[in-house]
Amino acid sequence: MKLKKGDAGYIRKHKRNTIWKTILEFGIVVCLLVLGILETETRLNLLTLVAVLGCLPASKALVEVIMIFPHHSIPKEVAEEIKEKTQALTVAYDLVLTSEKHIMPIDCIVISDNTICGYTSSRKTDVAFAAKHIKQMLYANQYTKVSVKIFDNYAAFLSRAEGMDNIATVEKEDTSKKEESIKRVILNLSL
């Protein structure tokens, strides 16, 4: 199964793929450089130029590794527990939200109509700023009446998510298209 952004385990998979991509790209650069020097016995050749230009995408991949490396995926057990209790909600896992000044890892976000509830296990995440940032970005995308709450206490988050799921089950109003578009906006804010 191919993991996409918003799935549990995405950061782990993305980190592994990005590291391999970086190693491969720098390996190609080194091979081109060595091959050019061995063939012409000078470093002033066309393959050296190609190797130098190949450093640009390789360096970009390295920056991506550096950005994602300190962050971790939500544990599988926790993701399964959340999934069991949020059957009627739209859920996104493994988010690393970025703003101009902060990087905010968020383990899980659940969406029910105009209510968004999230959980972060990172002590570095300022939950009030993260909620405010998400609300501002949604407002900029014409989602004006949205309430956002980010928890750093797992039990409180799970209780709130379960309550949201109960309400969504009772209401039986189909808001899945709106929830998916809100999820897309939030995923676009994430690494």
C-alpha positions, 0 to 999 in steps of 0.5 A: 500500500502506497502511503500518501501525505496525511496517512499514519506512517507517512513521515517514516516512509518519506524520510526513508525514501528521501534519504535513499534519493539523496544518496542516489543523487550524490552517488551519480554526481560522484560517479560522473565526476570520477568518470570524467576525470578518469577519461580525460585525465583532467577535471576540466571536462563536460562530465565535470560540468554535468556533475556540478549541475547535478549537485543542485537537485542532490542538494535540494534533496539533502535539504529535504532530509535535514528538514524531515529528519528530526520528526517522527511518525505517530506510533501504529498503536496510537493511530489504530486507537484513534482510527477506532474512535473516529469512524465518522470523522476525516482524519490526517496523521503525521503532519509537520506544519510550517509557518514563517517562524515555527515548525509545528509537528502535529501527530493527528488532526480530526475534522468534523464539519467546522470543528478541527481537533488536533494532537501533538506529542511534541513539547516544542509545539506551541498549541495556541500558535498552531491552532491560530495558524491553522485558523488563519490559513483556513480563513485565507482559503475562505473557511471562515467559521472554523474552530480549531483546538490543538491538544498536547494531552492525548487523553483530552484529545481522544475524549474530544475526538470521540465526542466529535465522532458521536455527534457526527454519527448522530447528525448523519449530515454528509459534510465529507466533501467540505472536510476533505477540502479542509484536510487538503488545505491543512496538508498543503501547509505540511512538509 
